């Protein structure tokens, strides 16, 4: 994950991270905090109270125009026409082979206006792909002019409600609205990457700095990339570039719920997904739990009866679950919960079992 810190971009909240003695690393071309007080402490703060993450490195676009829905429908397998203003859809951009260019969220604001949030590493790729496949659309890239803070955890809404001028309690999951935070305009969405409740807040850099300081003073725990990774893995949320990429389809990745073949027309990659839906997939992304204390990490091989059959895509010792968990691709016939496989770790094989995902589910 680490990259040389020279020539890396910095978010508007960089100086605040340095003030808090955050440990920094290179990530997707950005210098980002890995941790502040410690990964486990930050992880537990989100699970029990509230934590905040600087995610300003992510790409932020707006799309508008008379024909925008028709145009973006052909880019994704999900039926975006079902959305009402104030609703959003997590989905994937597909290439002609059905592979995942990126996973992203489309937020429908009404009046043919959309906000799109994409991964940092794929911002330029996504921008190029959209512009190459859309015509007559007004496309704005807000990535450099807007900051983004995720406030996550059981008490996230409670903390935010103190400084937002609208009632957040009635906003449903994947709902969004425009409001004022500390008197400044902001876009707030009830989305996140932790498996907990919370909001992602997009606003101008100076307003983001004020928001961060206000939440810090209120007792919200600053969190880095390390706990973001352990939290999302417990919730079995895919990491682009590891668990999903341009060689994996949503049906292979366990994202079949994003594929609405029955309710929408043609889209890029549709024929591949139709074939996979009809004939089945050869591999599947599964949850794995080690049977001992060894940890299966990214790129470790998966074995069955002495033969290498797959690969681990993400793995960690999960603080909440208290187990070594991982995601990985195995042949479909080995993908059912209860199936035993082995993980190759430093030249030795150790047993693991296929389990249902997610590994952790937040209590209501």
C-alpha positions as CSV (number, residue, x, y, z in Angstrom):
1,X,0.0,0.0,0.0
2,X,2.9,2.4,0.8
3,X,4.3,4.8,-1.8
4,X,7.2,7.3,-1.6
5,X,5.9,10.4,0.0
6,X,7.6,12.8,-2.5
7,X,5.3,14.3,-5.1
8,X,2.2,12.8,-3.5
9,X,-1.0,14.9,-3.4
10,X,-2.3,16.2,-0.1
11,X,-5.9,16.7,0.9
12,X,-7.1,20.0,2.5
13,X,-7.1,18.2,5.9
14,X,-3.4,17.1,5.6
15,X,-2.2,19.7,8.1
16,X,-4.8,18.6,10.7
17,X,-3.5,15.1,10.4
18,X,0.0,16.2,11.0
19,X,-1.1,18.3,14.0
20,X,-2.5,15.1,15.5
21,X,0.8,13.2,14.8
22,X,-0.9,10.8,12.4
23,X,1.3,8.2,10.8
24,X,1.2,8.9,7.0
25,X,1.6,6.7,4.0
26,X,1.3,6.9,0.2
27,X,-2.1,5.6,-1.1
28,X,-3.4,6.0,-4.7
29,X,-1.2,8.9,-5.3
30,X,-2.1,10.7,-2.1
31,X,-0.3,11.2,1.3
32,X,-2.9,9.9,3.7
33,X,-3.1,9.0,7.5
34,X,-2.8,5.3,8.2
35,X,-3.6,5.8,11.9
36,X,-3.8,8.4,14.6
37,X,-4.1,6.7,18.0
38,X,-3.9,3.1,16.7
39,X,-5.9,0.9,14.3
40,X,-7.7,-1.2,16.9
41,X,-8.6,1.8,19.0
42,X,-10.0,3.6,15.9
43,X,-11.8,0.5,14.8
44,X,-13.5,0.1,18.2
45,X,-14.4,3.8,18.3
46,X,-16.4,3.4,15.1
47,X,-18.1,0.2,16.3
48,X,-19.1,1.7,19.7
49,X,-19.2,5.5,19.3
50,X,-18.2,7.5,16.3
51,X,-15.1,8.0,14.1
52,X,-14.3,10.4,11.2
53,X,-12.2,9.8,8.1
54,X,-10.7,12.2,5.6
55,X,-11.8,10.7,2.3
56,X,-11.1,13.9,0.3
57,X,-8.9,11.9,-2.0
58,X,-11.9,10.2,-3.6
59,X,-13.2,11.5,-7.0
60,X,-16.3,13.7,-7.0
61,X,-18.3,14.4,-10.2
62,X,-21.6,16.0,-11.1
63,X,-23.6,15.1,-14.2
64,X,-26.5,17.0,-15.6
65,X,-28.5,17.4,-18.8
66,X,-31.8,16.5,-20.4
67,X,-30.8,13.0,-21.4
68,X,-28.4,12.1,-18.6
69,X,-30.4,9.2,-17.1
70,X,-30.6,7.4,-20.5
71,X,-26.9,8.0,-21.0
72,X,-25.7,6.7,-17.7
73,X,-28.0,3.7,-17.8
74,X,-25.8,2.1,-20.5
75,X,-22.7,2.4,-18.2
76,X,-24.0,0.3,-15.3
77,X,-25.9,-3.0,-14.8
78,X,-28.2,-1.4,-12.2
79,X,-31.5,0.2,-13.0
80,X,-31.0,3.8,-12.0
81,X,-34.5,4.8,-13.3
82,X,-35.9,3.4,-10.0
83,X,-34.3,6.1,-8.0
84,X,-36.4,9.0,-6.6
85,X,-34.8,12.4,-5.9
86,X,-32.8,12.0,-2.7
87,X,-32.0,8.4,-3.3
88,X,-28.7,6.7,-4.4
89,X,-27.4,3.4,-5.9
90,X,-24.2,1.7,-5.2
91,X,-23.1,0.1,-8.5
92,X,-20.3,-0.7,-10.9
93,X,-18.9,0.6,-14.2
94,X,-18.4,-2.3,-16.6
95,X,-16.1,-2.8,-19.5
96,X,-17.3,-4.8,-22.6
97,X,-16.0,-8.0,-21.0
98,X,-18.3,-7.5,-18.0
99,X,-15.2,-6.6,-15.8
100,X,-15.5,-3.9,-13.2
101,X,-13.8,-0.6,-14.1
102,X,-14.8,0.8,-10.7
103,X,-17.4,0.6,-8.0
104,X,-19.1,3.9,-7.2
105,X,-22.3,5.5,-6.0
106,X,-24.8,7.5,-8.2
107,X,-26.8,10.0,-6.2
108,X,-30.0,11.4,-7.9
109,X,-30.7,14.9,-6.9
110,X,-33.7,15.4,-9.2
111,X,-34.1,17.7,-12.2
112,X,-31.6,15.5,-14.2
113,X,-28.8,16.3,-11.7
114,X,-26.5,13.6,-10.3
115,X,-23.6,13.4,-7.9
116,X,-21.1,10.6,-8.5
117,X,-18.4,9.5,-5.9
118,X,-15.7,7.2,-7.2
119,X,-12.5,5.7,-5.9
120,X,-9.3,7.8,-5.7
121,X,-7.1,5.4,-7.7
122,X,-9.6,5.3,-10.6
123,X,-10.7,9.0,-10.7
124,X,-9.0,9.8,-14.0
125,X,-9.9,6.4,-15.5
126,X,-13.5,6.8,-14.5
127,X,-13.6,10.4,-15.8
128,X,-12.1,9.3,-19.2
129,X,-14.5,6.4,-19.5
130,X,-17.6,8.5,-18.7
131,X,-16.6,11.3,-21.1
132,X,-15.8,8.7,-23.8
133,X,-19.3,7.1,-23.4
134,X,-21.5,10.1,-22.7
135,X,-22.5,12.8,-25.1
136,X,-24.3,16.1,-24.6
137,X,-23.9,15.9,-20.8
138,X,-22.6,18.6,-18.6
139,X,-19.8,16.9,-16.6
140,X,-18.1,18.7,-13.7
141,X,-15.1,17.3,-11.8
142,X,-15.2,18.6,-8.2
143,X,-12.4,16.4,-7.0
144,X,-10.0,19.3,-6.4
145,X,-12.5,21.8,-5.2
146,X,-14.5,19.8,-2.6
147,X,-13.4,17.9,0.5
148,X,-15.1,14.8,1.8
149,X,-15.3,13.6,5.4
150,X,-17.0,10.3,6.5
151,X,-18.5,10.4,10.0
152,X,-19.3,6.8,10.9
153,X,-20.6,4.9,13.9
154,X,-23.5,4.3,16.2
155,X,-23.5,7.9,17.4
156,X,-22.4,9.5,14.1
157,X,-25.8,11.0,13.4
158,X,-26.1,12.3,17.0
159,X,-22.8,14.2,16.7
160,X,-23.6,15.6,13.2
161,X,-27.1,16.7,14.2
162,X,-25.6,19.2,16.6
163,X,-24.1,21.2,13.7
164,X,-26.4,20.5,10.7
165,X,-29.4,22.8,10.1
166,X,-31.7,20.0,8.9
167,X,-33.1,16.9,10.6
168,X,-30.9,13.9,9.7
169,X,-32.9,11.2,11.6
170,X,-35.4,10.7,8.8
171,X,-32.8,10.2,6.1
172,X,-32.7,6.5,5.1
173,X,-29.7,4.5,4.1
174,X,-28.4,5.8,0.8
175,X,-30.5,8.9,1.2
176,X,-28.9,12.3,0.7
177,X,-29.6,16.0,1.0
178,X,-28.2,19.5,0.7
179,X,-27.9,21.3,4.0
180,X,-25.7,23.7,6.0
181,X,-23.0,22.4,8.3
182,X,-21.7,25.0,10.7
183,X,-23.5,27.5,8.5
184,X,-21.7,26.4,5.3
185,X,-23.4,24.6,2.4
186,X,-22.7,20.9,2.2
187,X,-23.9,17.6,0.5
188,X,-24.6,14.9,3.0
189,X,-25.3,11.2,2.2
190,X,-26.2,8.4,4.6
191,X,-23.5,6.1,3.1
192,X,-20.2,4.7,4.3
193,X,-17.6,2.0,4.1
194,X,-17.5,0.7,7.6
195,X,-20.6,-1.4,8.1
196,X,-22.0,1.2,10.6
197,X,-24.5,4.0,10.3
198,X,-23.2,7.4,9.4
199,X,-22.8,10.1,6.8
200,X,-20.3,11.2,4.1
201,X,-20.2,15.0,3.9
202,X,-18.9,16.9,0.9
203,X,-18.1,20.6,1.3
204,X,-15.6,23.3,0.6
205,X,-12.1,22.8,2.0
206,X,-12.3,25.6,4.6
207,X,-15.7,24.3,5.8
208,X,-14.3,20.8,6.0
209,X,-11.4,22.0,8.2
210,X,-14.0,23.7,10.5
211,X,-16.1,20.5,10.5
212,X,-13.1,18.3,11.4
213,X,-12.1,20.6,14.3
214,X,-15.7,20.8,15.6
215,X,-16.1,17.0,15.6
216,X,-12.7,16.5,17.2
217,X,-13.7,18.9,20.0
218,X,-16.9,17.0,20.5
219,X,-15.1,13.8,21.0
220,X,-15.3,12.1,17.6
221,X,-12.2,9.9,17.0
222,X,-10.0,10.7,14.0
223,X,-9.4,7.5,12.0
224,X,-7.0,6.5,9.2
225,X,-6.8,4.0,6.4
226,X,-5.8,1.2,8.6
227,X,-9.1,1.0,10.6
228,X,-11.1,1.9,7.4
229,X,-9.7,-1.4,6.0
230,X,-10.4,-3.6,9.0
231,X,-13.9,-2.1,9.3
232,X,-14.8,-2.6,5.7
233,X,-13.4,-6.1,5.6
234,X,-15.5,-7.2,8.6
235,X,-18.5,-5.8,6.7
236,X,-17.3,-7.7,3.6
237,X,-17.2,-4.6,1.5
238,X,-15.0,-5.0,-1.6
239,X,-11.8,-3.0,-2.1
240,X,-11.3,-2.0,-5.7
241,X,-8.0,-3.2,-7.1
242,X,-7.9,-6.1,-4.7
243,X,-11.3,-7.8,-4.3
244,X,-12.7,-6.6,-7.6
245,X,-11.0,-5.3,-10.8
246,X,-11.4,-5.3,-14.6
247,X,-11.0,-9.1,-14.7
248,X,-13.8,-9.8,-12.3
249,X,-17.5,-9.5,-13.0
250,X,-20.2,-8.5,-10.5
251,X,-21.6,-12.0,-10.6
252,X,-18.3,-13.5,-9.7
253,X,-17.7,-10.9,-6.9
254,X,-21.0,-11.6,-5.1
255,X,-22.5,-8.4,-6.4
256,X,-25.3,-10.0,-8.3
257,X,-27.8,-7.8,-6.5
258,X,-26.5,-4.9,-8.6
259,X,-27.4,-6.6,-11.9
260,X,-30.9,-5.8,-13.0
261,X,-31.2,-7.8,-16.3
262,X,-35.0,-8.0,-16.2
263,X,-35.8,-4.3,-15.7
264,X,-33.4,-2.4,-18.0
265,X,-32.2,-2.4,-21.5
266,X,-28.8,-2.8,-23.0
267,X,-25.7,-1.7,-21.2
268,X,-22.0,-2.3,-21.6
269,X,-21.0,-5.9,-20.7
270,X,-24.7,-7.1,-20.6
271,X,-24.1,-10.1,-23.0
272,X,-21.3,-11.4,-20.7
273,X,-23.5,-11.2,-17.6
274,X,-26.4,-12.8,-19.4
275,X,-24.2,-15.7,-20.4
276,X,-22.9,-16.0,-16.8
277,X,-26.4,-15.8,-15.4
278,X,-27.5,-18.6,-17.7
279,X,-24.5,-20.9,-17.4
280,X,-23.1,-20.0,-14.0
281,X,-19.7,-18.6,-13.1
282,X,-16.5,-20.5,-12.7
283,X,-15.2,-18.7,-9.7
284,X,-16.7,-16.8,-6.7
285,X,-15.5,-14.4,-4.1
286,X,-16.1,-15.9,-0.7
287,X,-15.5,-15.2,3.0
288,X,-12.9,-17.3,4.7
289,X,-12.1,-17.8,8.3
290,X,-8.8,-19.2,9.5
291,X,-9.0,-22.1,11.9
292,X,-6.0,-21.0,13.9
293,X,-4.2,-17.7,14.6
294,X,-2.5,-17.4,11.3
295,X,-3.7,-14.5,9.1
296,X,-4.4,-14.9,5.4
297,X,-3.2,-11.8,3.5
298,X,-3.7,-10.3,0.1
299,X,-2.2,-12.5,-2.7
300,X,-1.8,-15.7,-0.5
301,X,-2.7,-18.8,-2.5
302,X,-5.7,-21.0,-1.7
303,X,-5.3,-24.8,-1.9
304,X,-7.7,-27.7,-2.0
305,X,-6.5,-31.3,-1.8
306,X,-2.9,-30.1,-2.4
307,X,-3.7,-28.1,-5.6
308,X,-3.7,-24.3,-5.8
309,X,-7.2,-23.3,-6.7
310,X,-7.6,-19.6,-5.9
311,X,-6.2,-16.5,-4.2
312,X,-6.8,-14.4,-1.2
313,X,-7.7,-10.8,-2.1
314,X,-8.0,-9.2,1.4
315,X,-7.3,-10.5,4.9
316,X,-6.8,-9.3,8.5
317,X,-7.2,-10.1,12.1
318,X,-10.6,-8.6,12.7
319,X,-10.9,-6.6,16.0
320,X,-14.7,-7.0,16.5
321,X,-15.0,-10.5,15.2
322,X,-11.9,-11.7,17.0
323,X,-10.9,-14.0,14.1
324,X,-8.5,-14.0,11.2
325,X,-10.8,-13.3,8.2
326,X,-10.3,-12.9,4.5
327,X,-11.9,-12.6,1.1
328,X,-10.8,-14.7,-1.8
329,X,-11.7,-16.3,-5.1
330,X,-12.3,-20.0,-5.3
331,X,-13.9,-22.3,-7.9
332,X,-17.7,-22.2,-7.7
333,X,-17.9,-25.8,-6.5
334,X,-15.8,-24.9,-3.4
335,X,-17.8,-21.7,-2.6
336,X,-20.5,-23.0,-0.3
337,X,-20.3,-22.1,3.5
338,X,-18.7,-24.9,5.5
339,X,-16.3,-25.8,2.7
340,X,-12.8,-26.4,4.0
341,X,-9.7,-25.2,2.1
342,X,-6.1,-24.3,3.0
343,X,-4.2,-21.1,2.8
344,X,-0.5,-21.1,1.8
345,X,1.4,-18.9,4.3
346,X,5.2,-18.8,4.1
347,X,5.5,-22.2,2.5
348,X,3.1,-24.0,4.8
349,X,-0.7,-24.7,4.3
350,X,-3.2,-23.8,7.1
351,X,-6.9,-24.7,7.2
352,X,-9.6,-22.2,6.6
353,X,-13.4,-22.5,6.2
354,X,-15.8,-20.8,3.8
355,X,-18.3,-18.7,5.8
356,X,-21.3,-16.5,5.1
357,X,-20.7,-12.8,4.5
358,X,-20.6,-10.3,6.0
359,X,-18.4,-11.3,9.0
360,X,-20.0,-8.5,11.1
361,X,-23.4,-6.9,10.9
362,X,-24.3,-3.8,12.9
363,X,-27.1,-4.2,15.4
364,X,-30.1,-2.0,14.7
